[in-house]
């Protein structure tokens, strides 16, 4: 009996081993080199223990193979992935060979039945649906429209500085949480610009908007477990779909959207002069043109909201951190800003013509890119070169990983890459040159480049102008001294948080 039990146990272990490893010859059959995967994590040794961010696992592979190959085969659990280790090939994926890598990998995990809102976000949409949605949304984010809502931006910036003065008076000895402060700013900013409503983020009694925004990005453990399960058993993605927007959050924003639309239509119907040509104004025009119902209207609106909260707040918080660590660069920026302040603000035209401010933003994005990697999906089979290795074919459905962090923090492309050196971007068209060689893709690249890039940049710059011109920023001792990324964050975040001390000038 014992022998039978032992035999059954060994057979079970053997079957599990075969199940977990049968696909590990995928890349070898296609003559694509790569590191040996391990059960059950593949080439992500910290997939389950979350001791460090996944990008560092990829960087170890990148450093080992970058000088010999353009791409290597890896595994996320049992799922084969192509890891691009040459920035020129990365740019091909985004630009020259876009038709072969048209869609984002997240599309495989989302559908309208499970998550109507996120499934209709341009980031998740595929094929012609993506093309149509981008064409719909892009006119709402022109520079002229962003300029129109710039007075709103200045109003929110004033609320931000008033809130900081209050914290100073209260004596915030433990420092100010820069990420929370930045999220309050972007929440107030985006909500007002998109919906014409105030989130009251800086008041003692904020509206429920702020809480629901946090619920949107503070995903439960089930969210992470889904990714782990799909990595181990890929077929689950066909049976179980991911829900990014929680039901209660969707319900709240549907109600908020209805309220904003009714309020705006009432204002327009009243016959009173209304000159605010904001994003809601554009969305209402689009809704009439496309005959959209409230839920469809919300899906379009959430494109503006989802893409404008967390990522923009992340860049702003990390920029304040880096300026706090580098007082000389902070003072240099302050002097540039103060030379153009008039009546307490910098004009919209000048905001986009401050070279050192722009360089500080770009350098922050290089060190702390909101998306430290992109995962595309092969939509049309293509043959690719591989430097010292043979050419190979990428099959339809293959996940292709672009590790932006690896390129942007590589000593070969950026001297002392972990140090904050805005002068890298002070040369004419520096950012454009870095993008063209594939080493800098802070907002992505090609046809699917971040649709809200200009709006986000304007927000970050306006907030920086407000804070740097009125406060001296120092880093609170609670904040770590290195640039280590949080191991469980989907959007780049300094591990342990960013705590700052602000002093009025």
Secondary structure, DSSP 8 states (H G I E B T S, - for coil): -HHHHHHHHHHHHHHHHHHHHTTTTHHHHTT------BTTTBT-TTTTT--S-HHHHHHHHHHHHTTT-SEEEEEETTEEEEEE--HHHHHHHHTTTGGGG-EEGGGGG--TTT-HHHHTSTTT--HHHHHHHHHHHHGGG-HHHHHHTHHHHHHHHHHHHHHHHHHHHHT-TT-EEHHHHHHHHHHHHHHHHHHS----TTSSS--HHHHHHHHHHS--HHHHHHHHHHHH-TTHHHHS----S-HHHHHHHHHHHHHHHHHHHHHHHTT-------HHHHHHHHHHHHT--HHHHHHHHHHHHHTTSHHHHHHHHHHHHHHHH-HHHHHHHHHHHHTT-BTTB--HHHHTT-HHHHHHHHHHHHHS-SSS-EEEE-SS-EEEEETTEEEEEE-TT-EEEE-HHHHHT-TTTSTTTTS--GGGG-STTHHHHHHHTTS--TT--GGGS-TTHHHHHHHHHHHHHHHHHHEEEEE-TTS-SS--B-TT-SS--BTT--EEEEEE-
